[in-house]
């Protein structure tokens, strides 16, 4: 699954990541005036810049939208680091896992972008990195990585956790307790997915049951 490329809304509005809501509004008004199609009819790219500015403002001026975007931007940046980092060691992978854990502790796991988290973990545990961990033969480091990732993926849906669980199992080889934890989490997420899938049918069934009860009660 290819990594998602995010637009840098802060760069589009030419503001720092620490910009206040008022600064976001001022920046948007400035960019909207600068690139409005009505005043830039000869500039073929003006409309595109204008649309990007509108999109950036819609996200960054909304507290919830901005929190979600900042999380996706952080993960996208980490994905690039994991993909492009040249000197990869088991210790570096562990440190990146700890950074992820610390970051996810500040994120609303029920509103996060599951795909963005999955893409980052796919890069952190890509084939080259898994080979490095295997060659490193450092069980304690591998255990730390698995634990950090398990704790960082509490809210990750089964669809995304399942393909990662095999890599975590590989890293847990020889550690029966850790392997059992990985497998238990996979099974728990599978049950959650099945429950979510059956929920609409259950709601319909209960609704029909209530209607039938009301009907027979009225007939008495």
N, C-alpha and C positions, 0 to 999 in steps of 0.2 A: 504494500500500500504506500504510494508516494507521499512524502511529507507535504503538508499544506503550506502554501506561500501566503503569508499575511501582509497586507498593506500596513505601512507604518503611519498610522493616523497622526501621531505626534509630529513626524517629519512633514507630512502633508500640510498641517496647520502651522508649521514652523514654531513649535512650542516645546518646552521641556516636559519630561514625564511627570514633573511635580506641579505642573500648571493647575491653577485653581479653576473652578467652573467659570468664574468671571473672565479669566484669561482665555479660556477656551472660546467663550462667546465673542470676545473682542477679536481673537485671531480668525474666527470664522467670518465675522463681518468684513474683516480686512481682505481675506482671500476671496470671499463672495463678490465683493466690489471689484477686486482686481481681475477676476476671471469670468465675470458674468457674461454669458453669450451675447446679450444685447449690446454690450459695449466693446466686444471683441469679435465682431463679425468676420474679420479677416484672419483671425487666429484659429487654425483648424483644431488646435489642442485645448483651447480655452474651455470648451464645454466639458471635456473630459476632466480637466482640473477642477472645474466648478462642481461636477458630480462627486468627485473624490472628496472635496471639501465638505459637501453636504453629508456625505456618508460618515466622514470623520466626526463631524459635529454631532450627528445623531447618536453616535456611540459614546463619545467622550463627555457629552453633556448629561448623560444618564448614569447615575451612580452604579446601578446594577450592571448595565451594559459595559461600563468602563472597567469594573472589577473583573468581569468575565474576559474582556479583551486583554487586560493586563496579564491575566493568567495565561491566556493563549500566546501572547507575545513572549512571555518568559519561557514557556515551554518550547516555542519555535526557536528562540535564541539558543536554548540548551540543546535542542535537536541538532542545530548547525554545529555547535561545539563538539557534540558527541560524534558527529559525522566527519568533521574536518580536523579534529585534534590529532597531531602527528605522533607524539610520544605517548602511547597508551600503556599503562601499567595496571596491575590489579589494584594497587593503592589509589590510583587516579579514578578508577571506576567506582571504588567504594566512596571516595570523597564526593563524586558526582551524585551517587545514590543518597548520600546524607544531605546534600544540597536540595535534592528533590523532596526528601522527607520534610525538611525544615520549611520548604515552600508550600507543600501540600497541607501542612498544619495550619496555614493561614487562609486556605481556600474552602469555599462552600462546596463540599463534594457532591451535593445533590444538584448543583447548577453548573458544574464545571463542564468543559469540553472534553468528553471522553476520548474522542478521536485524537485530539492534540496530545493528551497524556500517553495514549497508546503509541503514537508515532515517535514520541521522545524515547519511550522505553524500548521500542524496536531498534532505535539507533544506538542506545546505550548498551543493549545486549545484541548488537549485530554480530555477524559471523566472525569478524576479525577480533572483536572484543571477547567473545566467548572462547575463541582459540587462545587468546592471551591469558584468560583466567584458567583454562585447562592446563596450559604449559606452566603457569605460575605455581600451580599445586600448593595453594595457600588456603586450606579449609576454613580457617578463622575469617579470612577476608571474604571468601565466598559466602559464608554464613551471614556476615554483616550485610553484604549486598542483598541477599535474599530477604532478610528481615526488614531492611530499609524499604525495599520495593513492596513487600507485602503490606507494610504499614502505610505506604504511600498510595496504595490502590484500594483502600477500603470502599470507596464509592464507585469504583470502575465496574462497568457492566460486564456480564459474562461474555458477551460477544467479543470484547476486546481483551479480557483477562485470559480467556481460554488459550489463545495461541501463545501467550506469554508464559503460561503455567508450565509448559514443557521445558522452556529454557530455565525456569526457576528450579524445576525438578532435576535437570541436569547438573545445576550448580549445587544441589543438595545431596548429590550422590555420596553415599557413605555416612550420611547423617540422618538416621531413621526418624528422629524427632522432628527435624526441620522438614524432611520430605513429607511427613505426615501432616504438617501444618500447611504446606503448599496444596496437598491433595484435599485437605479438609476445606480450605478456602475455595478451591475450584468447585467442589461439590455444593458448598453453600451458595455460591454465586449461580450455579446451574439451577438450584431449587428456586432461587429468587427470580431467575429468568422465566422458569416455568410458571411460577405464580403470577408474574406480570402478564404472561401470555394468556392465562386462563381467567384473569380478573374481569375482562369485559363480559365473558360468558356468565360468570358468577353474578355480575350486576344485573344482567338481563334476566337470569333465572329468578333472582330475589325479587326483581320488579314484577315479574309475572306472578310469582307466588303471592305478593302483597295484593295485586289486583284481584286474583282469584279469591283470596280471603275476604276482601272487601265486598266482592260480588256475592259470595255465599252468606256473608253476614247480613247484607241488605235484603237477601231473599227470606231470611228468617221471620 
